[in-house]
Amino acid sequence: MDWWHLHGNQVISTLVFSAIGMGTFALFFLVLPHILPFSLKKEMEEDQNTALGIVLGAIVIGIALIISAAISGGG
């Protein structure tokens, strides 16, 4: 058997679920400015709010872990 017959389904599944995960992540970043009570761009760029950057990074990691667990079946 050739490589594609052995691994083709996994490659297609990986591409599909990667696209779904990235789409969900992009949707999160489109919704985030609307749910925050302040301007994210102003706080990060103009005010140099380091604490906000750390919290935002933690949120990003958390959302990424949730998406990863949902795609892989949680376990």
Residue pairs with C-beta under 8 A, 6 or more apart in sequence:
17 71
20 71
21 67
21 68
21 71
24 67
25 63
25 64
25 67
28 63
32 40
33 39
33 40
33 41
40 52
40 56
43 49
43 52
44 52
44 53
44 56
69 75
